[in-house]
Amino acid sequence: MTDQYAVIGNPIGHTKSPVIHRLFAESCGQQIEYTAIEGSTTDFAGDVARFKAQGGRGMNITAPFKLQAFELATQPSQRARLARAANAFKFEDEAVLADNFDGVGLLRDIEHNLGQPLDGRRVLLLGAGGAVRGALLPFLAASPARLVLVNRDMVKARVLENEVNDPRLLLSTYEDLAGQWFDLVINATSASLTGELPPVPESVFTNATLAYELAYGRGLTPFLQVAKKAGVDTLADGVGMLVEQAAEAFEWWRGVRPQTGAVIQRLTVPLT
Ligand code: NDP
């Protein structure tokens, strides 16, 4: 039987994962079947168990199940433990191995695809939700000169700060960002999903060489519009992160690293 993989989420109609993994499999000469499952909001564990019982080898997990996926894992990675969220499973006999590739995918897109290393640079990260939880360890490992995290809900930000327990991670309120400047400004809030702009002062973009929006396929979001107006050279959305996290999972499952450039190009919606 062809090896079975799936992405599970709810809703799942919008998912690009099956096309990404089909393109990876074709380019790597791998025989796999990859489907999309609309998970039950009341029986996520049952859906995973059924897929595994049918011979499933691995899964990607998307909203709203990443936290439940972590709870279900028997062997979570360190990244998944910090995030308390998993976006990929690998099934080995009875074991459910779990990892979180969102952060490494984001980092690879920024450093490798967009040519913007974090090493020695001033990085501003907006948000303190699941995506930021996944990004913090990989970001700190990339040695930024300064990593500042800002969130509306500062209690949530402080919880993260305590969990990470690394003096290089600094917290700020949105108000206190006035007059500060950064090399890279990364919007990991979900504000753009509702067409909103996080209350970030325009001054943070003054010297920035990259403004990165994690949401994808939405063109110039309010955040990217402000960055463009402020003269930021490189604007990007999260399509590269999406493809890079998928490549990490594919390699974890299949032992082969797929090329990502053509897939990113194919899925990119112009930032206009
Ligand atoms: P969460 O729901 O876990 O967190 C949402 C975060 O956004 C919180 O920090 C929240 O702040 C903040 N927020 C929401 N609205 C606003 C606003 N109007 N102004 C300021 N802050 C706001 O979401 P995720 O972390 O899972 O996702 C964040 C973004 O990343 C989404 O756009 C998502 O689509 C994208 N994403 C992209 C991926 C990719 O592969 N490209 C993968 C995963 C996520 P507060 O705590 O104060 O409420």
py3Dmol code that shows the C-alpha trace and the ligand (Angstrom):
import py3Dmol

protein = """\
ATOM      1  CA  MET A   1       0.000   0.000   0.000  1.00  0.00           C
ATOM      2  CA  THR A   2       1.188   3.543  -0.773  1.00  0.00           C
ATOM      3  CA  ASP A   3       2.316   5.378   2.372  1.00  0.00           C
ATOM      4  CA  GLN A   4      -0.505   7.541   3.691  1.00  0.00           C
ATOM      5  CA  TYR A   5      -0.195  11.060   5.078  1.00  0.00           C
ATOM      6  CA  ALA A   6      -2.807  13.715   5.822  1.00  0.00           C
ATOM      7  CA  VAL A   7      -3.372  17.219   7.107  1.00  0.00           C
ATOM      8  CA  ILE A   8      -6.078  17.614   9.730  1.00  0.00           C
ATOM      9  CA  GLY A   9      -7.828  20.882  10.601  1.00  0.00           C
ATOM     10  CA  ASN A  10     -11.270  22.453  10.819  1.00  0.00           C
ATOM     11  CA  PRO A  11     -12.152  24.044   8.499  1.00  0.00           C
ATOM     12  CA  ILE A  12      -9.774  22.402   6.054  1.00  0.00           C
ATOM     13  CA  GLY A  13     -11.138  23.409   2.643  1.00  0.00           C
ATOM     14  CA  HIS A  14      -8.543  26.170   2.224  1.00  0.00           C
ATOM     15  CA  THR A  15      -5.514  23.942   2.885  1.00  0.00           C
ATOM     16  CA  LYS A  16      -2.579  24.014   0.494  1.00  0.00           C
ATOM     17  CA  SER A  17      -0.778  21.110   2.171  1.00  0.00           C
ATOM     18  CA  PRO A  18      -1.950  18.342  -0.225  1.00  0.00           C
ATOM     19  CA  VAL A  19      -0.700  20.259  -3.282  1.00  0.00           C
ATOM     20  CA  ILE A  20       2.596  21.118  -1.563  1.00  0.00           C
ATOM     21  CA  HIS A  21       3.274  17.507  -0.583  1.00  0.00           C
ATOM     22  CA  ARG A  22       2.201  16.209  -4.004  1.00  0.00           C
ATOM     23  CA  LEU A  23       4.712  18.550  -5.645  1.00  0.00           C
ATOM     24  CA  PHE A  24       7.425  17.513  -3.154  1.00  0.00           C
ATOM     25  CA  ALA A  25       6.704  13.812  -3.749  1.00  0.00           C
ATOM     26  CA  GLU A  26       6.819  14.235  -7.539  1.00  0.00           C
ATOM     27  CA  SER A  27      10.087  16.149  -7.444  1.00  0.00           C
ATOM     28  CA  CYS A  28      11.705  13.647  -5.031  1.00  0.00           C
ATOM     29  CA  GLY A  29      10.372  10.515  -6.763  1.00  0.00           C
ATOM     30  CA  GLN A  30       8.520   9.447  -3.604  1.00  0.00           C
ATOM     31  CA  GLN A  31       5.293   7.426  -3.695  1.00  0.00           C
ATOM     32  CA  ILE A  32       2.935   8.857  -1.100  1.00  0.00           C
ATOM     33  CA  GLU A  33      -0.750   9.608  -0.771  1.00  0.00           C
ATOM     34  CA  TYR A  34      -1.600  12.845   1.042  1.00  0.00           C
ATOM     35  CA  THR A  35      -5.178  13.793   1.872  1.00  0.00           C
ATOM     36  CA  ALA A  36      -7.020  16.469   3.868  1.00  0.00           C
ATOM     37  CA  ILE A  37      -9.199  15.494   6.837  1.00  0.00           C
ATOM     38  CA  GLU A  38     -11.788  17.788   8.374  1.00  0.00           C
ATOM     39  CA  GLY A  39     -11.249  16.933  12.036  1.00  0.00           C
ATOM     40  CA  SER A  40     -14.108  16.732  14.499  1.00  0.00           C
ATOM     41  CA  THR A  41     -13.903  19.507  17.089  1.00  0.00           C
ATOM     42  CA  THR A  42     -15.160  17.021  19.689  1.00  0.00           C
ATOM     43  CA  ASP A  43     -13.131  13.935  18.748  1.00  0.00           C
ATOM     44  CA  PHE A  44      -9.713  14.964  17.443  1.00  0.00           C
ATOM     45  CA  ALA A  45      -8.052  12.000  19.203  1.00  0.00           C
ATOM     46  CA  GLY A  46     -10.511   9.608  17.545  1.00  0.00           C
ATOM     47  CA  ASP A  47      -9.808  11.040  14.090  1.00  0.00           C
ATOM     48  CA  VAL A  48      -6.061  10.640  14.597  1.00  0.00           C
ATOM     49  CA  ALA A  49      -6.477   7.093  15.952  1.00  0.00           C
ATOM     50  CA  ARG A  50      -8.607   6.090  12.960  1.00  0.00           C
ATOM     51  CA  PHE A  51      -6.099   7.490  10.455  1.00  0.00           C
ATOM     52  CA  LYS A  52      -3.259   5.717  12.267  1.00  0.00           C
ATOM     53  CA  ALA A  53      -5.213   2.448  12.423  1.00  0.00           C
ATOM     54  CA  GLN A  54      -5.744   2.625   8.637  1.00  0.00           C
ATOM     55  CA  GLY A  55      -1.979   2.624   8.190  1.00  0.00           C
ATOM     56  CA  GLY A  56      -1.322   6.385   8.290  1.00  0.00           C
ATOM     57  CA  ARG A  57       2.395   7.169   8.608  1.00  0.00           C
ATOM     58  CA  GLY A  58       2.235  10.840   9.550  1.00  0.00           C
ATOM     59  CA  MET A  59       0.066  13.936   9.763  1.00  0.00           C
ATOM     60  CA  ASN A  60       0.243  17.691   9.620  1.00  0.00           C
ATOM     61  CA  ILE A  61      -1.936  19.450  12.135  1.00  0.00           C
ATOM     62  CA  THR A  62      -3.420  22.876  11.588  1.00  0.00           C
ATOM     63  CA  ALA A  63      -5.859  25.182  13.411  1.00  0.00           C
ATOM     64  CA  PRO A  64      -7.554  24.591  15.765  1.00  0.00           C
ATOM     65  CA  PHE A  65      -5.883  21.307  16.744  1.00  0.00           C
ATOM     66  CA  LYS A  66      -2.205  22.162  17.361  1.00  0.00           C
ATOM     67  CA  LEU A  67      -2.564  22.247  21.159  1.00  0.00           C
ATOM     68  CA  GLN A  68      -4.567  19.014  21.265  1.00  0.00           C
ATOM     69  CA  ALA A  69      -1.973  17.435  18.992  1.00  0.00           C
ATOM     70  CA  PHE A  70       0.712  18.229  21.537  1.00  0.00           C
ATOM     71  CA  GLU A  71      -1.394  16.661  24.318  1.00  0.00           C
ATOM     72  CA  LEU A  72      -1.788  13.505  22.243  1.00  0.00           C
ATOM     73  CA  ALA A  73       1.906  13.075  21.490  1.00  0.00           C
ATOM     74  CA  THR A  74       3.836  10.350  23.278  1.00  0.00           C
ATOM     75  CA  GLN A  75       7.206  11.765  22.188  1.00  0.00           C
ATOM     76  CA  PRO A  76       7.109  15.548  21.639  1.00  0.00           C
ATOM     77  CA  SER A  77      10.246  17.390  20.518  1.00  0.00           C
ATOM     78  CA  GLN A  78      11.751  20.175  22.623  1.00  0.00           C
ATOM     79  CA  ARG A  79      10.333  22.746  20.183  1.00  0.00           C
ATOM     80  CA  ALA A  80       6.865  21.243  20.511  1.00  0.00           C
ATOM     81  CA  ARG A  81       7.206  21.223  24.306  1.00  0.00           C
ATOM     82  CA  LEU A  82       8.048  24.924  24.432  1.00  0.00           C
ATOM     83  CA  ALA A  83       5.251  25.761  22.019  1.00  0.00           C
ATOM     84  CA  ARG A  84       2.915  23.331  23.821  1.00  0.00           C
ATOM     85  CA  ALA A  85       1.707  22.816  20.264  1.00  0.00           C
ATOM     86  CA  ALA A  86       2.541  20.360  17.490  1.00  0.00           C
ATOM     87  CA  ASN A  87       2.051  20.726  13.747  1.00  0.00           C
ATOM     88  CA  ALA A  88       3.381  17.338  12.646  1.00  0.00           C
ATOM     89  CA  PHE A  89       3.065  13.724  13.768  1.00  0.00           C
ATOM     90  CA  LYS A  90       5.104  10.706  12.782  1.00  0.00           C
ATOM     91  CA  PHE A  91       3.657   7.340  13.754  1.00  0.00           C
ATOM     92  CA  GLU A  92       6.105   4.590  14.736  1.00  0.00           C
ATOM     93  CA  ASP A  93       4.423   1.454  16.076  1.00  0.00           C
ATOM     94  CA  GLU A  94       2.502   2.682  19.120  1.00  0.00           C
ATOM     95  CA  ALA A  95       4.498   5.907  19.446  1.00  0.00           C
ATOM     96  CA  VAL A  96       3.175   9.288  18.307  1.00  0.00           C
ATOM     97  CA  LEU A  97       6.233  11.461  17.657  1.00  0.00           C
ATOM     98  CA  ALA A  98       5.393  15.157  17.442  1.00  0.00           C
ATOM     99  CA  ASP A  99       7.259  18.233  16.304  1.00  0.00           C
ATOM    100  CA  ASN A 100       6.568  21.868  15.591  1.00  0.00           C
ATOM    101  CA  PHE A 101       8.117  23.044  12.331  1.00  0.00           C
ATOM    102  CA  ASP A 102       6.399  26.451  12.123  1.00  0.00           C
ATOM    103  CA  GLY A 103       9.308  28.312  13.726  1.00  0.00           C
ATOM    104  CA  VAL A 104      12.083  26.625  11.767  1.00  0.00           C
ATOM    105  CA  GLY A 105      10.060  27.076   8.582  1.00  0.00           C
ATOM    106  CA  LEU A 106       9.695  30.793   9.297  1.00  0.00           C
ATOM    107  CA  LEU A 107      13.380  31.148  10.121  1.00  0.00           C
ATOM    108  CA  ARG A 108      14.458  29.329   6.980  1.00  0.00           C
ATOM    109  CA  ASP A 109      12.235  31.498   4.821  1.00  0.00           C
ATOM    110  CA  ILE A 110      13.640  34.675   6.367  1.00  0.00           C
ATOM    111  CA  GLU A 111      17.304  33.664   6.387  1.00  0.00           C
ATOM    112  CA  HIS A 112      17.656  31.394   3.383  1.00  0.00           C
ATOM    113  CA  ASN A 113      14.954  32.480   0.927  1.00  0.00           C
ATOM    114  CA  LEU A 114      14.877  36.192   1.728  1.00  0.00           C
ATOM    115  CA  GLY A 115      18.589  36.485   2.573  1.00  0.00           C
ATOM    116  CA  GLN A 116      18.050  38.223   5.925  1.00  0.00           C
ATOM    117  CA  PRO A 117      20.107  36.516   8.649  1.00  0.00           C
ATOM    118  CA  LEU A 118      19.060  37.211  12.234  1.00  0.00           C
ATOM    119  CA  ASP A 119      22.618  37.018  13.543  1.00  0.00           C
ATOM    120  CA  GLY A 120      23.573  40.333  15.186  1.00  0.00           C
ATOM    121  CA  ARG A 121      20.380  42.093  14.096  1.00  0.00           C
ATOM    122  CA  ARG A 122      17.530  43.760  15.931  1.00  0.00           C
ATOM    123  CA  VAL A 123      14.354  41.743  15.583  1.00  0.00           C
ATOM    124  CA  LEU A 124      10.828  42.755  16.574  1.00  0.00           C
ATOM    125  CA  LEU A 125       8.207  40.036  16.877  1.00  0.00           C
ATOM    126  CA  LEU A 126       4.547  41.081  17.134  1.00  0.00           C
ATOM    127  CA  GLY A 127       2.242  38.640  18.940  1.00  0.00           C
ATOM    128  CA  ALA A 128       2.432  35.962  21.609  1.00  0.00           C
ATOM    129  CA  GLY A 129       0.199  33.245  20.199  1.00  0.00           C
ATOM    130  CA  GLY A 130       0.954  29.779  18.875  1.00  0.00           C
ATOM    131  CA  ALA A 131       3.086  30.913  15.958  1.00  0.00           C
ATOM    132  CA  VAL A 132       5.358  32.950  18.245  1.00  0.00           C
ATOM    133  CA  ARG A 133       5.623  30.045  20.685  1.00  0.00           C
ATOM    134  CA  GLY A 134       6.955  27.933  17.817  1.00  0.00           C
ATOM    135  CA  ALA A 135       9.363  30.644  16.648  1.00  0.00           C
ATOM    136  CA  LEU A 136      11.122  31.652  19.856  1.00  0.00           C
ATOM    137  CA  LEU A 137      13.634  28.794  20.237  1.00  0.00           C
ATOM    138  CA  PRO A 138      14.746  28.801  16.574  1.00  0.00           C
ATOM    139  CA  PHE A 139      14.958  32.610  16.623  1.00  0.00           C
ATOM    140  CA  LEU A 140      17.112  32.720  19.765  1.00  0.00           C
ATOM    141  CA  ALA A 141      19.344  30.009  18.311  1.00  0.00           C
ATOM    142  CA  ALA A 142      19.924  32.301  15.315  1.00  0.00           C
ATOM    143  CA  SER A 143      21.686  34.835  17.626  1.00  0.00           C
ATOM    144  CA  PRO A 144      19.872  38.130  17.066  1.00  0.00           C
ATOM    145  CA  ALA A 145      21.483  41.126  18.798  1.00  0.00           C
ATOM    146  CA  ARG A 146      18.100  41.882  20.289  1.00  0.00           C
ATOM    147  CA  LEU A 147      14.797  40.002  20.158  1.00  0.00           C
ATOM    148  CA  VAL A 148      11.872  42.106  21.318  1.00  0.00           C
ATOM    149  CA  LEU A 149       8.423  40.625  21.727  1.00  0.00           C
ATOM    150  CA  VAL A 150       5.349  42.831  21.900  1.00  0.00           C
ATOM    151  CA  ASN A 151       1.766  41.809  22.570  1.00  0.00           C
ATOM    152  CA  ARG A 152      -1.495  43.531  23.524  1.00  0.00           C
ATOM    153  CA  ASP A 153      -1.995  41.077  26.357  1.00  0.00           C
ATOM    154  CA  MET A 154       1.196  41.492  28.371  1.00  0.00           C
ATOM    155  CA  VAL A 155       0.266  38.707  30.802  1.00  0.00           C
ATOM    156  CA  LYS A 156       0.500  36.247  27.915  1.00  0.00           C
ATOM    157  CA  ALA A 157       3.834  37.767  26.883  1.00  0.00           C
ATOM    158  CA  ARG A 158       5.223  37.423  30.422  1.00  0.00           C
ATOM    159  CA  VAL A 159       4.169  33.778  30.609  1.00  0.00           C
ATOM    160  CA  LEU A 160       6.162  33.160  27.443  1.00  0.00           C
ATOM    161  CA  GLU A 161       9.140  35.103  28.802  1.00  0.00           C
ATOM    162  CA  ASN A 162       9.145  32.935  31.940  1.00  0.00           C
ATOM    163  CA  GLU A 163       8.888  29.713  29.965  1.00  0.00           C
ATOM    164  CA  VAL A 164      11.723  30.661  27.618  1.00  0.00           C
ATOM    165  CA  ASN A 165      13.858  32.022  30.465  1.00  0.00           C
ATOM    166  CA  ASP A 166      16.498  33.565  28.204  1.00  0.00           C
ATOM    167  CA  PRO A 167      17.832  37.067  28.988  1.00  0.00           C
ATOM    168  CA  ARG A 168      18.126  37.855  25.272  1.00  0.00           C
ATOM    169  CA  LEU A 169      14.326  37.896  24.973  1.00  0.00           C
ATOM    170  CA  LEU A 170      12.965  41.352  25.862  1.00  0.00           C
ATOM    171  CA  LEU A 171       9.343  42.390  26.252  1.00  0.00           C
ATOM    172  CA  SER A 172       7.790  45.682  25.245  1.00  0.00           C
ATOM    173  CA  THR A 173       4.344  47.218  25.155  1.00  0.00           C
ATOM    174  CA  TYR A 174       3.201  48.720  21.866  1.00  0.00           C
ATOM    175  CA  GLU A 175       3.390  52.207  23.418  1.00  0.00           C
ATOM    176  CA  ASP A 176       7.016  51.713  24.476  1.00  0.00           C
ATOM    177  CA  LEU A 177       8.056  50.872  20.897  1.00  0.00           C
ATOM    178  CA  ALA A 178       7.840  54.547  19.938  1.00  0.00           C
ATOM    179  CA  GLY A 179      11.329  55.747  18.995  1.00  0.00           C
ATOM    180  CA  GLN A 180      12.799  52.204  18.827  1.00  0.00           C
ATOM    181  CA  TRP A 181      14.104  50.848  15.527  1.00  0.00           C
ATOM    182  CA  PHE A 182      14.625  47.305  14.235  1.00  0.00           C
ATOM    183  CA  ASP A 183      16.223  45.538  11.290  1.00  0.00           C
ATOM    184  CA  LEU A 184      13.495  42.925  10.942  1.00  0.00           C
ATOM    185  CA  VAL A 185       9.840  43.427  11.888  1.00  0.00           C
ATOM    186  CA  ILE A 186       7.707  40.297  11.931  1.00  0.00           C
ATOM    187  CA  ASN A 187       3.943  40.335  12.293  1.00  0.00           C
ATOM    188  CA  ALA A 188       2.973  37.080  13.970  1.00  0.00           C
ATOM    189  CA  THR A 189      -0.374  38.409  15.174  1.00  0.00           C
ATOM    190  CA  SER A 190      -3.604  37.294  13.570  1.00  0.00           C
ATOM    191  CA  ALA A 191      -4.686  40.936  13.056  1.00  0.00           C
ATOM    192  CA  SER A 192      -4.421  40.696   9.263  1.00  0.00           C
ATOM    193  CA  LEU A 193      -6.944  37.869   9.142  1.00  0.00           C
ATOM    194  CA  THR A 194      -9.594  40.457  10.013  1.00  0.00           C
ATOM    195  CA  GLY A 195      -7.982  43.294   8.051  1.00  0.00           C
ATOM    196  CA  GLU A 196      -6.680  44.973  11.230  1.00  0.00           C
ATOM    197  CA  LEU A 197      -3.353  46.628  11.963  1.00  0.00           C
ATOM    198  CA  PRO A 198      -1.518  45.883  15.217  1.00  0.00           C
ATOM    199  CA  PRO A 199      -0.922  49.237  17.014  1.00  0.00           C
ATOM    200  CA  VAL A 200       2.742  49.373  16.022  1.00  0.00           C
ATOM    201  CA  PRO A 201       4.335  52.838  15.640  1.00  0.00           C
ATOM    202  CA  GLU A 202       5.636  53.589  12.142  1.00  0.00           C
ATOM    203  CA  SER A 203       9.046  54.469  13.613  1.00  0.00           C
ATOM    204  CA  VAL A 204       9.900  50.761  14.094  1.00  0.00           C
ATOM    205  CA  PHE A 205      10.256  50.504  10.304  1.00  0.00           C
ATOM    206  CA  THR A 206      12.672  53.430   9.943  1.00  0.00           C
ATOM    207  CA  ASN A 207      15.783  51.303   9.376  1.00  0.00           C
ATOM    208  CA  ALA A 208      14.086  47.961   8.708  1.00  0.00           C
ATOM    209  CA  THR A 209      15.241  45.846   5.769  1.00  0.00           C
ATOM    210  CA  LEU A 210      12.418  43.290   6.082  1.00  0.00           C
ATOM    211  CA  ALA A 211       8.749  43.388   7.066  1.00  0.00           C
ATOM    212  CA  TYR A 212       7.321  39.876   7.268  1.00  0.00           C
ATOM    213  CA  GLU A 213       3.638  39.027   7.571  1.00  0.00           C
ATOM    214  CA  LEU A 214       2.918  35.457   8.702  1.00  0.00           C
ATOM    215  CA  ALA A 215      -0.558  35.413   7.190  1.00  0.00           C
ATOM    216  CA  TYR A 216      -0.394  34.515   3.492  1.00  0.00           C
ATOM    217  CA  GLY A 217      -2.346  34.886   0.287  1.00  0.00           C
ATOM    218  CA  ARG A 218      -3.844  38.236   1.338  1.00  0.00           C
ATOM    219  CA  GLY A 219      -1.738  40.605  -0.741  1.00  0.00           C
ATOM    220  CA  LEU A 220      -0.629  43.840   0.930  1.00  0.00           C
ATOM    221  CA  THR A 221      -2.104  43.594   4.419  1.00  0.00           C
ATOM    222  CA  PRO A 222      -2.461  46.754   6.552  1.00  0.00           C
ATOM    223  CA  PHE A 223       0.850  45.826   8.256  1.00  0.00           C
ATOM    224  CA  LEU A 224       2.675  45.466   4.928  1.00  0.00           C
ATOM    225  CA  GLN A 225       1.100  48.682   3.654  1.00  0.00           C
ATOM    226  CA  VAL A 226       2.534  50.642   6.583  1.00  0.00           C
ATOM    227  CA  ALA A 227       5.938  49.002   6.079  1.00  0.00           C
ATOM    228  CA  LYS A 228       5.877  49.815   2.366  1.00  0.00           C
ATOM    229  CA  LYS A 229       4.957  53.435   3.064  1.00  0.00           C
ATOM    230  CA  ALA A 230       7.859  53.627   5.516  1.00  0.00           C
ATOM    231  CA  GLY A 231      10.220  52.488   2.728  1.00  0.00           C
ATOM    232  CA  VAL A 232      11.060  48.943   3.851  1.00  0.00           C
ATOM    233  CA  ASP A 233      12.921  47.221   0.989  1.00  0.00           C
ATOM    234  CA  THR A 234      11.744  43.639   1.372  1.00  0.00           C
ATOM    235  CA  LEU A 235       8.123  42.769   2.083  1.00  0.00           C
ATOM    236  CA  ALA A 236       7.051  39.159   2.426  1.00  0.00           C
ATOM    237  CA  ASP A 237       4.080  37.109   3.495  1.00  0.00           C
ATOM    238  CA  GLY A 238       3.965  33.650   5.098  1.00  0.00           C
ATOM    239  CA  VAL A 239       3.721  31.519   1.963  1.00  0.00           C
ATOM    240  CA  GLY A 240       7.435  30.706   2.202  1.00  0.00           C
ATOM    241  CA  MET A 241       7.021  29.735   5.865  1.00  0.00           C
ATOM    242  CA  LEU A 242       4.130  27.457   4.933  1.00  0.00           C
ATOM    243  CA  VAL A 243       6.166  25.666   2.277  1.00  0.00           C
ATOM    244  CA  GLU A 244       9.330  25.494   4.408  1.00  0.00           C
ATOM    245  CA  GLN A 245       7.533  23.946   7.401  1.00  0.00           C
ATOM    246  CA  ALA A 246       6.027  21.416   4.995  1.00  0.00           C
ATOM    247  CA  ALA A 247       9.517  20.634   3.674  1.00  0.00           C
ATOM    248  CA  GLU A 248      10.734  19.995   7.235  1.00  0.00           C
ATOM    249  CA  ALA A 249       7.884  17.536   7.801  1.00  0.00           C
ATOM    250  CA  PHE A 250       8.455  15.844   4.443  1.00  0.00           C
ATOM    251  CA  GLU A 251      12.137  15.334   5.243  1.00  0.00           C
ATOM    252  CA  TRP A 252      11.296  14.044   8.740  1.00  0.00           C
ATOM    253  CA  TRP A 253       8.915  11.479   7.259  1.00  0.00           C
ATOM    254  CA  ARG A 254      10.733  10.490   4.084  1.00  0.00           C
ATOM    255  CA  GLY A 255      14.405  11.210   4.753  1.00  0.00           C
ATOM    256  CA  VAL A 256      14.660  13.358   1.606  1.00  0.00           C
ATOM    257  CA  ARG A 257      14.855  17.155   1.529  1.00  0.00           C
ATOM    258  CA  PRO A 258      12.575  18.609  -1.177  1.00  0.00           C
ATOM    259  CA  GLN A 259      13.403  21.778  -3.121  1.00  0.00           C
ATOM    260  CA  THR A 260      11.031  24.551  -2.111  1.00  0.00           C
ATOM    261  CA  GLY A 261      11.668  27.483  -4.491  1.00  0.00           C
ATOM    262  CA  ALA A 262       9.376  26.407  -7.335  1.00  0.00           C
ATOM    263  CA  VAL A 263       6.593  25.441  -4.932  1.00  0.00           C
ATOM    264  CA  ILE A 264       6.763  28.820  -3.185  1.00  0.00           C
ATOM    265  CA  GLN A 265       6.654  30.571  -6.541  1.00  0.00           C
ATOM    266  CA  ARG A 266       3.654  28.570  -7.624  1.00  0.00           C
ATOM    267  CA  LEU A 267       1.653  29.429  -4.492  1.00  0.00           C
ATOM    268  CA  THR A 268       2.679  33.062  -4.174  1.00  0.00           C
ATOM    269  CA  VAL A 269      -0.058  35.678  -4.425  1.00  0.00           C
ATOM    270  CA  PRO A 270       1.529  39.004  -5.502  1.00  0.00           C
ATOM    271  CA  LEU A 271       1.830  41.615  -2.756  1.00  0.00           C
ATOM    272  CA  THR A 272      -0.221  44.310  -4.449  1.00  0.00           C
TER     273      THR A 272
END
"""
ligand_1 = """\
48
NDP
P -3.062 32.890 17.859
O -4.550 32.981 17.832
O -2.419 31.821 18.660
O -2.467 34.291 18.402
C -2.970 35.493 17.893
C -2.043 36.641 18.301
O -2.434 37.793 17.558
C -2.124 37.035 19.770
O -0.837 37.405 20.208
C -3.057 38.247 19.747
O -2.787 39.179 20.778
C -2.641 38.877 18.446
N -3.658 39.748 17.848
C -4.837 39.392 17.270
N -5.461 40.475 16.771
C -4.657 41.542 17.039
C -4.764 42.942 16.773
N -5.817 43.452 16.133
N -3.749 43.733 17.186
C -2.682 43.230 17.830
N -2.533 41.910 18.113
C -3.513 41.093 17.723
O -2.624 32.842 16.330
P -1.341 32.083 15.699
O -0.150 32.452 16.496
O -1.651 30.668 15.477
O -1.277 32.761 14.241
C -0.782 34.082 14.083
C -0.696 34.406 12.594
O 0.256 33.568 11.972
C -1.992 34.227 11.818
O -2.107 35.253 10.867
C -1.803 32.900 11.109
O -2.540 32.812 9.912
C -0.309 32.959 10.825
N 0.320 31.637 10.658
C 0.971 31.395 9.472
C 1.581 30.193 9.265
C 2.283 29.965 7.961
O 2.673 28.810 7.687
N 2.513 30.988 7.168
C 1.558 29.121 10.278
C 0.910 29.497 11.509
C 0.291 30.720 11.675
P -3.478 39.057 22.238
O -2.788 37.918 22.928
O -3.168 40.364 22.851
O -4.937 38.815 21.987
"""
view = py3Dmol.view(width=600, height=400)
view.addModel(protein, "pdb")
view.setStyle({"model": 0}, {"cartoon": {"style": "trace"}})
view.addModel(ligand_1, "xyz")
view.setStyle({"model": 1}, {"stick": {}})
view.zoomTo()
view.show()
